[in-house]
Amino acid sequence: MGLSIGLVGLPNVGKSTTFNALTKAQNAEAANYPFCTIEPNKAIVPVPDARLAELAKIVNPERIQYSTLDFVDIAGLVKGASKGEGLGNKFLSNIRETEVILQIVRCFDDENIVHNEGSINPLRDVEIIEGELILADIEVLSNRIDRLKRQAKADKSAKSILDIAEELLEFLGEGNLARNFDKTDTDEYKQLNQEVRFLTNKEIMYGANTDEDGLLEDNEYLKALKKHAEDNNCELIKLCAKVEEELVGLDDEEAKEFLDELGVEESGLEQIIHKGFDKLGLMSYFTAGVKEVRAWTIRKNSTAPRAAAAIHNDFEKGFIRAEVISYDDFLEFGGEQKAKEAGKMRLEGKEYIVQDGDIMHFRFNV
């Protein structure tokens, strides 16, 4: 769907190691020195969904197809990135093309792994990264303001946008993220963001990379980062990149046993995938047949015709109606036929808003 999550952070905090585990393919070079990653690594990652396995028990399909997410491993940022330091301009442009930022932050001590700043301090690391994003936003906004000043002389509508832009510039200059600006719901701000695509307007998730002990009990690094995330209304996910890498080679049963031994219910990477899917405003509906049980990715609050387009554009163009069974009803009655006999299949029209987990069959005519 053209939506992606960008992994960012300082050099050598575990981004590429996390990416390798996330994609279950060692296709991002991980090494103990800065700028190991220059060109962004990209991968399509399946979204774990236990509901598909339950549907498969009933339908017994030839294959199962999961929804997917796009992840991009972007090279480590450093101080001065907004001015081009460490190939910063290129990296910042890569971030601009993503919709959600996953900031990997190191929250453990290990003298064998060098840190670009010489010590472990998560809040300092976050301040460096977000400071560079803010400076990049200030630069593009300042340029936009110069053009708006010229336009405002002849176009009154440009004046209202200019006023918001100047307020935002002052707000950013105080070290704040655009996403925390109190006028993000105004038409003027929305137009500005559409034109400029502010880096600091994006949803942010913090991936707190800790050691095994930190998975069980928050250390001081994690406590400080958690408070920062709460203060800025951001999601924080605790993970141990080393553990996630070890999980890669295990089957589902072995992985569950390993996590149980650590006292962890769900791996950090599964949390990242699920929360990232949600942050992108996405959800899944299902089709269930003998050929395949499949999750289809759509935006939340999609109408039935728009959801049908996920399968093929012709389904939307020639939409007649949708046959819908809820996931719970499908399981309770043991499949489509019995759910239908119980009166649990509904016929929905063009205005129907698809619900997460709906099992759907479309009627169309082109």
C-alpha positions in Angstrom: 0.0 0.0 0.0 3.0 2.3 -0.2 3.2 2.7 3.6 6.4 1.9 5.4 8.1 2.1 8.8 11.6 3.5 9.0 14.1 2.2 11.5 16.3 5.1 12.7 18.8 5.8 15.4 22.4 6.7 16.2 25.0 4.4 14.6 25.6 1.1 16.4 22.5 0.9 18.6 21.2 -2.3 17.1 19.1 -1.1 14.1 20.5 -3.5 11.5 20.5 -6.4 14.0 16.9 -5.7 14.8 16.1 -5.4 11.0 17.8 -8.8 10.4 15.7 -10.4 13.0 12.6 -8.5 11.9 12.8 -9.8 8.4 14.2 -13.2 9.4 16.8 -12.8 6.7 20.4 -11.7 7.3 20.3 -9.2 4.5 21.4 -6.1 6.4 25.1 -6.0 7.2 25.6 -5.7 11.0 29.0 -4.5 12.2 30.6 -2.7 15.1 31.3 0.6 13.4 29.3 3.7 12.3 27.7 4.0 8.8 27.7 0.3 8.3 24.4 0.9 6.6 24.4 3.6 3.8 21.8 2.6 1.3 18.5 1.9 3.0 17.7 -1.8 3.3 14.0 -2.6 2.6 11.9 -5.6 3.4 8.3 -6.8 3.4 7.4 -8.4 6.7 4.4 -10.7 7.3 2.1 -9.5 10.1 1.6 -12.4 12.6 -2.1 -13.1 13.0 -3.2 -16.2 15.0 -6.8 -15.8 13.5 -5.5 -17.1 10.2 -4.4 -20.4 11.7 -7.8 -20.8 13.3 -9.6 -20.2 10.0 -7.2 -22.7 8.3 -8.3 -25.4 10.8 -11.8 -25.1 9.5 -11.2 -24.5 5.8 -8.0 -26.6 5.4 -6.6 -24.4 2.6 -3.6 -25.1 0.3 -1.8 -22.0 1.7 -2.1 -19.1 4.2 -1.3 -15.5 3.2 -0.7 -12.9 5.8 -1.0 -9.1 5.7 2.4 -7.5 5.3 4.3 -4.4 6.4 7.2 -2.6 4.7 10.2 -1.8 6.9 13.2 0.3 5.9 16.5 0.2 7.7 17.9 3.7 7.4 21.6 4.5 8.2 22.6 5.9 11.6 22.1 9.6 12.1 24.7 11.7 13.8 25.0 15.3 15.1 24.9 17.7 12.2 22.9 15.3 9.9 20.6 18.2 9.0 23.7 20.0 7.7 24.9 17.0 5.8 27.2 15.4 8.4 27.6 11.6 7.9 25.6 11.7 4.7 22.8 13.1 6.8 20.8 14.8 4.0 20.5 11.5 2.2 19.4 9.7 5.3 16.8 12.4 6.2 15.3 12.2 2.8 14.9 8.4 3.3 13.1 9.1 6.5 10.8 11.6 4.8 9.6 8.7 2.5 8.3 6.6 5.5 5.1 7.1 7.4 6.1 5.9 10.9 9.5 6.2 12.6 10.8 3.4 14.7 13.6 4.8 16.7 16.0 2.2 18.1 17.5 3.4 21.3 20.3 1.5 23.2 19.4 0.9 26.9 22.1 -1.5 28.1 25.8 -1.4 29.0 28.4 -3.5 27.1 32.0 -2.4 26.9 32.5 -4.6 23.9 30.1 -2.6 21.7 31.2 0.9 21.1 28.8 3.8 21.3 29.1 6.7 18.9 28.8 9.2 21.7 31.2 7.3 24.1 28.6 6.5 26.8 25.1 5.1 27.2 22.4 7.8 27.6 19.1 7.1 25.9 17.6 10.6 26.5 20.7 12.2 25.0 20.5 9.8 22.0 16.8 10.6 21.4 17.6 14.4 21.7 20.3 14.1 19.1 18.0 12.2 16.6 15.0 14.3 17.2 17.0 17.5 17.3 18.3 16.7 13.8 14.8 16.0 12.6 13.6 19.3 14.1 16.4 21.2 12.4 15.6 19.6 9.1 11.9 20.7 9.5 13.0 24.2 10.5 15.0 24.5 7.3 12.2 23.4 4.9 9.6 25.4 6.8 11.8 28.6 6.7 12.0 28.2 2.9 8.3 27.8 2.7 7.7 30.9 4.8 9.8 33.0 2.4 7.6 31.9 -0.5 4.4 32.4 1.6 5.5 36.0 2.4 5.7 36.8 -1.3 2.4 35.0 -2.0 0.6 36.8 0.9 1.0 40.1 -0.9 -1.4 39.1 -3.6 -3.3 36.1 -2.1 -5.2 36.6 1.2 -5.5 32.9 1.8 -1.8 32.6 1.9 -1.7 35.0 4.9 -3.5 32.5 7.2 -1.1 29.7 6.2 1.8 32.1 6.8 0.5 32.9 10.3 0.4 29.2 11.2 3.8 28.6 9.6 5.4 31.3 11.7 3.8 30.0 14.9 5.1 26.5 14.1 8.6 27.8 13.3 8.8 29.4 16.7 7.4 26.1 18.3 10.0 24.0 16.5 12.7 26.5 17.4 12.0 25.7 21.1 12.9 22.1 20.5 9.4 20.7 20.1 8.1 18.1 17.6 5.6 19.3 15.1 3.3 16.4 16.1 2.9 18.2 19.5 1.9 21.5 17.9 -1.6 22.6 19.2 -2.9 23.5 15.7 -2.3 20.2 13.8 -6.0 19.9 13.3 -6.3 23.1 11.3 -6.7 23.2 7.5 -3.6 25.5 7.3 -1.4 23.1 9.2 -2.7 20.1 7.2 -1.9 22.0 3.9 1.6 22.9 5.2 2.3 19.3 6.2 1.0 18.0 2.8 3.5 20.3 1.0 6.5 19.9 3.4 5.9 16.4 5.0 7.4 17.4 8.3 9.7 14.7 9.7 8.6 15.5 13.3 4.9 15.2 12.5 5.2 11.4 11.9 4.1 8.8 14.4 7.1 7.8 16.6 7.7 4.4 18.3 10.7 3.8 20.5 12.3 0.4 20.3 14.2 0.2 23.6 17.0 -2.2 22.9 18.0 -3.8 26.2 19.7 -6.9 27.5 18.0 -10.0 28.8 17.8 -8.7 32.4 16.1 -5.5 31.1 13.3 -7.6 29.5 12.3 -8.7 33.0 12.9 -5.6 35.0 13.3 -2.0 33.7 16.7 -0.6 34.3 17.3 3.1 34.8 17.8 3.7 31.1 14.4 2.1 30.3 12.7 4.1 33.0 14.0 7.4 31.7 13.0 6.5 28.1 9.5 5.3 29.1 8.8 8.7 30.8 10.0 10.5 27.7 7.7 8.4 25.5 4.7 9.0 27.8 5.4 12.7 27.9 5.3 12.9 24.1 2.4 10.4 23.6 4.7 7.9 21.8 4.7 4.1 21.9 7.6 2.3 23.6 8.4 -1.3 22.9 11.0 -3.2 24.9 13.1 -5.7 23.0 16.5 -7.4 23.1 18.0 -7.4 19.6 20.3 -10.3 20.6 17.4 -12.4 21.8 15.3 -11.6 18.7 18.3 -12.7 16.5 18.4 -16.0 18.4 14.6 -16.5 17.8 15.1 -16.3 14.1 16.3 -19.9 13.7 13.6 -21.4 15.9 10.3 -22.8 14.9 7.1 -21.5 16.6 7.1 -24.1 19.4 10.8 -23.6 20.2 10.4 -19.8 20.1 7.4 -20.0 22.5 9.5 -22.1 25.0 12.4 -19.7 24.7 10.2 -16.7 25.5 8.5 -18.6 28.3 11.9 -19.2 29.9 12.6 -15.5 29.7 9.2 -14.7 31.2 8.0 -12.8 28.0 4.6 -13.4 26.4 5.3 -11.8 23.0 8.6 -11.0 21.3 9.5 -7.4 20.9 9.5 -7.7 17.1 6.0 -9.1 17.1 4.9 -6.1 19.2 6.7 -3.7 16.7 4.9 -5.3 13.8 1.4 -5.2 15.4 1.8 -1.7 16.8 3.3 -0.5 13.6 0.4 -1.9 11.6 -2.0 0.0 14.0 0.0 3.2 13.8 -0.2 3.2 10.0 -4.0 3.1 10.4 -4.2 -0.4 8.9 -6.4 -3.5 9.6 -7.2 -6.8 7.9 -10.2 -8.6 6.6 -10.1 -12.2 5.4 -11.1 -14.4 2.6 -11.4 -18.1 3.3 -11.4 -20.8 0.6 -9.8 -24.1 -0.2 -7.2 -22.4 -2.3 -6.1 -20.0 0.4 -7.0 -18.3 3.6 -5.8 -14.8 3.2 -5.6 -11.5 5.1 -6.1 -8.4 3.0 -4.6 -5.1 4.2 -6.9 -2.0 4.1 -7.1 1.3 5.9 -9.3 1.5 9.0 -12.9 2.8 8.2 -12.8 1.6 4.6 -16.1 1.0 2.9 -16.8 -2.4 1.3 -16.1 -1.3 -2.3 -12.7 0.3 -1.2 -11.9 -2.9 0.7 -12.7 -4.9 -2.4 -10.1 -2.9 -4.4 -7.4 -4.6 -2.3 -8.1 -7.7 -4.2 -8.6 -6.0 -7.6 -9.7 -2.6 -8.8 -12.4 -4.2 -10.9 -14.0 -5.4 -7.7 -14.5 -1.8 -6.6 -15.6 -0.5 -10.0 -18.3 -3.2 -10.4 -19.2 -3.7 -6.8 -22.7 -5.0 -6.2 -22.6 -6.3 -2.6 -20.5 -8.0 0.0 -21.3 -11.2 1.8 -20.0 -10.8 5.3 -19.5 -13.2 8.3 -17.8 -12.0 11.5 -14.7 -13.9 12.5 -16.3 -15.0 15.8 -19.4 -16.3 14.0 -17.3 -18.1 11.4 -15.4 -19.9 14.2 -18.5 -20.6 16.4 -20.5 -22.3 13.6 -17.5 -24.0 12.0 -17.4 -22.3 8.6 -19.3 -20.4 5.9 -22.1 -22.9 5.2 -23.2 -23.4 8.8 -22.8 -19.7 9.6 -25.0 -19.0 6.7 -27.6 -21.6 7.8 -27.6 -19.9 11.2 -28.4 -16.6 9.7 -25.0 -15.1 10.4 -24.1 -14.2 6.9 -25.0 -10.6 6.1 -25.4 -8.8 2.7 -23.8 -5.4 2.9 -23.9 -2.6 0.4 -21.6 0.3 -0.7 -21.9 2.2 2.6 -20.8 -0.7 4.8 -17.7 0.0 6.9 -15.5 -3.1 7.0 -14.7 -4.4 10.5 -11.3 -5.9 11.4 -11.5 -9.7 10.9 -14.6 -9.8 8.7 -14.7 -12.8 6.4 -15.9 -11.4 3.1 -16.9 -12.5 -0.4 -17.6 -9.8 -3.0 -20.2 -9.8 -5.8 -19.3 -7.6 -8.7 -20.1 -7.0 -12.4 -17.7 -5.4 -14.8 
